[in-house]
Amino acid sequence: MSLVGDIARTYRAPARVVGEKMAGATEASVLKLMWTGCLLVFIAYAPVAARAAHLDPAMSLTDRLIGAFVAWLIFAPLPLYGLAALGGLAARAFGGRGPWLGARLALVWALVAAGPLWLLWGLMAGFTGPESPAAAAAALLALTALAIFWIAGLRNTQWPPSARQEKAHV
């Protein structure tokens, strides 16, 4: 299925979509998804940067966008992989036995699937200001979706449905 279709399905059944993605996941595909998620957040930041450049022309829009690009597409993937490893360790502390690739996929897919909400945040922050109640509500909504999708993904990749069913029958 297409990326947009998978994102839409994630809002209905996040664990199922991550499970399907896990079936064909490779390190390369997870890295591509990481850059896709980071690119979505970078694009979401563009209206915020445009507003800031308009209000304070001391730094140009180009400079702001270059800084955000470097931050999100070059530097952010490593800390996000570290966060995914922490999620995998937390899952193992609670009995999870899935692969590390699954822990990375869960966080990366959560970032991609929450992308439309990050784009909404960018529009709200660009039009009304980053400190406005509308932008704060959009950010809260995006963070909540990210957390829900990540937890559902971790649950499915670290405790696959077949393992949960076997444990229930024992």
PAZAPA-4460 file (N, C-alpha, C; in steps of 0.05 Angstrom, whole numbers, plus 32768, in hexadecimal, padded with zeros to 4 digits):
% residues 170
    n_x    n_y    n_z   ca_x   ca_y   ca_z    c_x    c_y    c_z   seq   type   mol
   8011   7FE8   8000   8000   8000   8000   8012   8019   8000     1      M     A
   8007   802F   7FF8   8016   8048   7FF7   801C   8053   8013     2      S     A
   8030   8064   8013   8038   8070   802D   8020   8080   8039     3      L     A
   8013   8090   8029   7FFC   80A0   8033   7FE6   808D   803C     4      V     A
   7FE0   8078   802E   7FCC   8065   8036   7FD3   8058   8051     5      G     A
   7FED   8050   8054   7FF6   8044   806D   7FF4   8058   8084     6      D     A
   7FFA   8071   807F   7FF7   8085   8094   7FDA   8088   809C     7      I     A
   7FC8   8089   8089   7FAB   808B   808F   7FA2   8072   809F     8      A     A
   7FAB   805A   8097   7FA3   8042   80A5   7FAE   8042   80C2     9      R     A
   7FC5   804F   80C6   7FD1   804F   80E1   7FBF   805C   80F5    10      T     A
   7FAF   8070   80EC   7F9D   807E   80FF   7F86   806C   8108    11      Y     A
   7F81   8056   80F9   7F6C   8043   8101   7F78   802B   810F    12      R     A
   7F8F   8021   8105   7F9A   8008   8110   7FB9   800A   8110    13      A     A
   7FC5   8019   8123   7FE2   801D   8121   7FF2   8004   8124    14      P     A
   7FEA   7FF2   8136   7FFA   7FD9   813A   7FF9   7FC8   8121    15      A     A
   7FE3   7FC6   8113   7FE1   7FB6   80FB   7FF3   7FC0   80E5    16      R     A
   7FF4   7FDA   80E1   8004   7FE6   80CC   8022   7FE1   80D2    17      V     A
   802A   7FE5   80EB   8046   7FE0   80F3   804D   7FC3   80EF    18      V     A
   803B   7FB1   80F6   803F   7F94   80F2   8044   7F8E   80D4    19      G     A
   8034   7F9A   80C3   8037   7F96   80A6   8052   7FA1   809D    20      E     A
   805A   7FB8   80A7   8074   7FC4   809F   808B   7FB3   80AA    21      K     A
   8087   7FA7   80C1   809C   7F97   80CD   80A2   7F7E   80BC    22      M     A
   808D   7F74   80AF   8091   7F5B   809F   80A6   7F5F   8089    23      A     A
   80A8   7F77   807E   80BC   7F7B   8068   80D1   7F8F   8070    24      G     A
   80D5   7F95   8089   80E7   7FAA   8092   8104   7FA1   8090    25      A     A
   8114   7FB4   8086   8131   7FB1   8086   813D   7FCA   8092    26      T     A
   8157   7FCA   8098   8164   7FE2   80A2   8161   7FF9   808F    27      E     A
   8164   7FF3   8075   8162   8008   8061   8146   8014   8060    28      A     A
   8131   8003   8062   8116   800E   8061   810F   801E   807A    29      S     A
   811A   8016   8091   8115   8026   80A9   8124   8041   80A8    30      V     A
   813C   8041   809C   814A   805A   8099   813C   806D   8086    31      L     A
   8130   8062   8070   8121   8072   805E   8108   807E   806C    32      K     A
   80FB   806E   807C   80E4   8078   808B   80ED   808E   809F    33      L     A
   8105   808A   80AB   810F   809E   80BE   8112   80B9   80B0    34      M     A
   811F   80B8   8098   8123   80D1   8089   8108   80DD   8080    35      W     A
   80F5   80CC   8079   80DB   80D6   8071   80CE   80E4   8088    36      T     A
   80CF   80D9   80A0   80C3   80E6   80B8   80D1   8100   80BE    37      G     A
   80EB   8100   80BD   80FA   8118   80C2   80F4   812D   80AD    38      C     A
   80F1   8125   8094   80EA   8138   807F   80CF   8144   8084    39      L     A
   80BC   8134   808D   80A1   813F   8093   80A2   8154   80A9    40      L     A
   80B2   814F   80BE   80B4   8162   80D3   80C3   817B   80CA    41      V     A
   80D7   8178   80B8   80E4   818F   80AD   80D1   81A0   809D    42      F     A
   80C1   8193   808C   80AD   81A2   807C   8099   81B0   808E    43      I     A
   8091   81A3   80A3   807E   81AF   80B6   808A   81C8   80C3    44      A     A
   80A5   81C9   80C6   80B2   81E0   80D2   80B3   81F8   80BF    45      Y     A
   80B1   81F4   80A5   80B4   820A   8092   80A2   8222   8097    46      A     A
   8088   821F   809D   8078   8236   80A3   8081   8245   80BC    47      P     A
   808A   8236   80D0   8094   8243   80E8   80AD   8253   80E2    48      V     A
   80BF   8248   80D1   80D7   8257   80C9   80D0   8270   80B9    49      A     A
   80BC   826E   80A8   80B4   8284   8097   80A8   829B   80A9    50      A     A
   8099   8293   80BD   808E   82A7   80D0   80A4   82B5   80DF    51      R     A
   80B7   82A5   80E9   80CD   82B0   80F9   80DF   82C2   80E8    52      A     A
   80E3   82BA   80CE   80F3   82CB   80BD   80E5   82E5   80B6    53      A     A
   80CB   82E4   80B4   80BC   82FD   80AF   80BC   830F   80C7    54      H     A
   80B9   8304   80DF   80B9   8315   80F7   80D4   831E   8100    55      L     A
   80E9   830F   80F9   8105   8316   8101   8117   8311   80E8    56      D     A
   811A   8325   80D7   8129   8321   80BF   8147   8320   80C3    57      P     A
   8151   8320   80DB   816D   831E   80E0   8179   8304   80D5    58      A     A
   8169   82EF   80D5   8171   82D5   80CA   815D   82CF   80B3    59      M     A
   8168   82C9   809C   8157   82C4   8085   8148   82A9   8087    60      S     A
   8133   82A7   8077   8124   828E   8076   8135   8278   806D    61      L     A
   8146   827D   8059   8158   8268   804F   816A   825D   8065    62      T     A
   8176   826F   8075   8187   8267   808A   8178   8256   809F    63      D     A
   8160   825E   80A5   814F   824F   80B8   8149   8233   80AD    64      R     A
   8142   8232   8094   813B   8218   8088   8153   8206   8085    65      L     A
   816A   8211   807F   8182   8201   807D   8189   81F5   8099    66      I     A
   8187   8206   80AD   818C   81FC   80C9   8178   81E6   80D0    67      G     A
   815F   81E9   80CA   814B   81D5   80D1   8150   81BB   80C0    68      A     A
   8158   81BE   80A7   815E   81A7   8096   8175   8197   80A2    69      F     A
   818A   81A4   80A9   81A1   8196   80B5   8199   8189   80CF    70      V     A
   818A   8197   80E0   8182   818C   80F9   8170   8173   80F6    71      A     A
   815D   8175   80E4   814A   815F   80E2   8153   8148   80D1    72      W     A
   8161   814D   80BB   8168   8137   80A9   8184   812C   80AD    73      L     A
   8195   813B   80BB   81B0   8131   80C0   81B4   8129   80DD    74      I     A
   81AC   813B   80EF   81B2   8135   810C   819C   8126   811A    75      F     A
   8183   812A   8114   816D   811D   8123   816B   80FF   8121    76      A     A
   8172   80F2   810A   8170   80D5   8109   817F   80C6   811F    77      P     A
   8197   80CF   8126   81A6   80C0   813B   8198   80C1   8156    78      L     A
   8190   80D9   8160   8182   80D9   817A   8167   80C9   8178    79      P     A
   815A   80CA   8161   8141   80BB   815E   8147   809D   8160    80      L     A
   815D   8094   8154   8164   8078   8156   816B   8071   8173    81      Y     A
   8178   8083   8181   817D   807F   819E   8163   807D   81AE    82      G     A
   8150   808E   81A8   8135   808D   81B5   8128   8072   81AF    83      L     A
   812A   8069   8196   811E   804F   818F   812B   8039   819F    84      A     A
   8146   803B   81A3   8154   8026   81B3   814A   8027   81D0    85      A     A
   8145   803E   81DB   813A   8040   81F6   811E   8034   81F7    86      L     A
   810E   8038   81E2   80F4   802B   81E0   80F7   800D   81DF    87      G     A
   810A   8003   81D0   810F   7FE6   81CF   8118   7FDB   81EA    88      G     A
   8129   7FEA   81F8   8132   7FE1   8212   811B   7FE1   8226    89      L     A
   810A   7FF5   8225   80F2   7FF6   8236   80E0   7FDE   8230    90      A     A
   80DD   7FD7   8217   80CC   7FC0   8210   80D8   7FA7   821B    91      A     A
   80F3   7FA4   8219   8100   7F8C   8223   80FE   7F8B   8242    92      R     A
   80FD   7FA1   824F   80FA   7FA2   826C   80DE   7F97   8274    93      A     A
   80CB   7F99   8262   80B0   7F8F   8267   80AA   7F75   8259    94      F     A
   80BF   7F67   8250   80BC   7F4D   8244   80BB   7F4C   8226    95      G     A
   80BF   7F62   8219   80C0   7F61   81FB   80D8   7F52   81F1    96      G     A
   80D4   7F44   81DB   80EA   7F34   81D0   80ED   7F39   81B2    97      R     A
   80E3   7F4F   81A8   80E4   7F54   818B   8100   7F5E   8183    98      G     A
   8104   7F60   8169   811E   7F69   815F   8122   7F87   8163    99      P     A
   813B   7F90   8163   8141   7FAC   8166   8137   7FBC   814E   100      W     A
   8137   7FAF   8137   812C   7FBB   811F   810E   7FC3   8123   101      L     A
   8100   7FB2   8131   80E4   7FB8   8137   80E1   7FD0   8149   102      G     A
   80F3   7FD3   815C   80F2   7FEB   816E   80F7   8004   815E   103      A     A
   810A   8003   814C   810F   801A   813B   80F8   8020   8128   104      R     A
   80ED   800B   811C   80D6   800E   810A   80BE   801B   8119   105      L     A
   80B9   8012   8131   80A2   801D   8140   80A4   803B   8144   106      A     A
   80BC   8045   814B   80BF   8062   814F   80BE   8071   8134   107      L     A
   80CC   8066   8121   80CE   8074   8107   80B3   8075   80FA   108      V     A
   80A4   805F   80FA   8089   8060   80EE   8077   8073   80FE   109      W     A
   8079   8074   8118   8069   8087   8127   806F   80A3   811F   110      A     A
   8088   80AA   811A   808F   80C4   8110   8083   80CA   80F5   111      L     A
   8085   80B7   80E3   8079   80BB   80C8   805B   80BD   80CA   112      V     A
   804E   80AB   80D9   8031   80AB   80DA   8026   80C5   80E8   113      A     A
   8035   80D0   80FA   802C   80E9   8107   8033   8101   80F6   114      A     A
   8040   80FD   80DF   8048   8112   80CD   8032   8126   80C6   115      G     A
   801A   811D   80BE   8005   8130   80B8   7FFE   8143   80CF   116      P     A
   8000   8138   80E7   7FFB   8149   80FF   8012   815D   8103   117      L     A
   802A   8155   80FD   8040   8168   80FE   803D   817E   80E9   118      W     A
   8033   8177   80D2   802D   818B   80BD   8018   819E   80C7   119      L     A
   8003   8194   80D4   7FEF   81A5   80E0   7FFB   81B8   80F4   120      L     A
   800D   81AD   8105   801A   81BF   8118   8029   81D5   810A   121      W     A
   8038   81CE   80F5   8047   81E2   80E7   8036   81F8   80DC   122      G     A
   801F   81F0   80D0   800C   8205   80C6   8002   8217   80DD   123      L     A
   7FFA   820A   80F2   7FEF   8219   8109   8004   822C   8114   124      M     A
   801C   8222   8118   8032   8232   8123   803A   8248   8110   125      A     A
   8039   8242   80F6   8040   8256   80E2   802C   826D   80E0   126      G     A
   8012   8266   80E2   7FFD   827A   80DF   7FF8   8289   80F9   127      F     A
   7FF8   827B   8110   7FF0   8288   8129   8007   828C   813C   128      T     A
   801E   8282   8136   8035   8285   8148   8039   826B   8157   129      G     A
   8053   8264   815D   8059   824B   816A   804E   8249   8187   130      P     A
   8049   8260   8193   8040   825F   81AF   8021   8261   81B1   131      E     A
   8013   8261   819B   7FF6   8264   819B   7FE9   824A   81A6   132      S     A
   7FD1   824D   81B1   7FC2   8235   81BA   7FBD   8221   81A3   133      P     A
   7FB7   822B   818B   7FB2   8219   8174   7FCB   8208   816E   134      A     A
   7FE3   8215   816E   7FFB   8207   8169   8002   81F3   817F   135      A     A
   7FFC   81FB   8198   8001   81EA   81AF   7FEF   81D1   81AD   136      A     A
   7FD6   81D6   81A6   7FC3   81BF   81A4   7FCC   81AC   818D   137      A     A
   7FD4   81B7   8177   7FDE   81A6   8161   7FF7   8197   8169   138      A     A
   8009   81A3   8177   8021   8196   8180   801A   817F   8194   139      A     A
   8008   8185   81A6   7FFF   8170   81B9   7FF2   8159   81AA   140      L     A
   7FE2   815F   8196   7FD5   814A   8187   7FEA   8139   8178   141      L     A
   7FFE   8146   816C   8013   8138   815D   8024   8126   8170   142      A     A
   802B   8131   8187   803A   8122   819B   802A   810A   81A6   143      L     A
   8011   810E   81AA   8000   80F8   81B4   7FFE   80E2   819F   144      T     A
   7FFA   80EA   8186   7FF8   80D5   8171   8013   80C7   816E   145      A     A
   8029   80D5   8170   8043   80C9   816F   8047   80B4   8185   146      L     A
   803F   80BB   819D   8042   80A9   81B4   8030   8090   81B0   147      A     A
   8017   8095   81A8   8004   807E   81A5   800F   806B   818F   148      I     A
   8017   8077   8178   8021   8066   8162   803B   8057   816A   149      F     A
   804C   8065   817A   8065   8058   8182   805F   8041   8195   150      W     A
   804E   8045   81A8   8047   8030   81BB   803A   8018   81AD   151      I     A
   8027   801E   819B   801A   8009   818C   802F   7FF9   817B   152      A     A
   8041   8008   816F   8056   7FFB   815F   8069   7FEA   816F   153      G     A
   8071   7FF5   8186   8082   7FE5   8198   8074   7FCC   81A1   154      L     A
   805A   7FCF   81A8   804B   7FB8   81B1   804B   7FA2   819B   155      R     A
   8047   7FAA   8183   8045   7F96   816D   8060   7F8B   8165   156      N     A
   8075   7F9B   8166   808F   7F91   815D   809F   7F83   8173   157      T     A
   809A   7F8A   818C   80A9   7F7D   81A2   809A   7F66   81AF   158      Q     A
   807F   7F66   81AC   806E   7F50   81B5   805C   7F49   819D   159      W     A
   8066   7F3B   8189   8056   7F35   8172   803C   7F27   817A   160      P     A
   8026   7F2B   816A   800C   7F1F   8172   800E   7F01   8176   161      P     A
   801E   7EF3   8167   8020   7ED6   816B   802C   7ECF   8186   162      S     A
   803F   7EDE   818F   804B   7EDA   81A9   8038   7EE0   81C0   163      A     A
   8027   7EF5   81BC   8014   7EFC   81D0   7FFE   7EE7   81D2   164      R     A
   7FF6   7EDB   81BC   7FE2   7EC6   81BC   7FED   7EAC   81C9   165      Q     A
   8006   7EA5   81C3   8012   7E8E   81D0   8014   7E91   81EE   166      E     A
   801B   7EA9   81F7   801D   7EAE   8214   8002   7EAC   8221   167      K     A
   7FED   7EB5   8213   7FD2   7EB5   821F   7FC8   7E98   8222   168      A     A
   7FD1   7E86   8210   7FC7   7E6A   8211   7FD8   7E59   8224   169      H     A
   7FED   7E63   822E   7FFF   7E52   8240   7FF3   7E50   825B   170      V     A
***
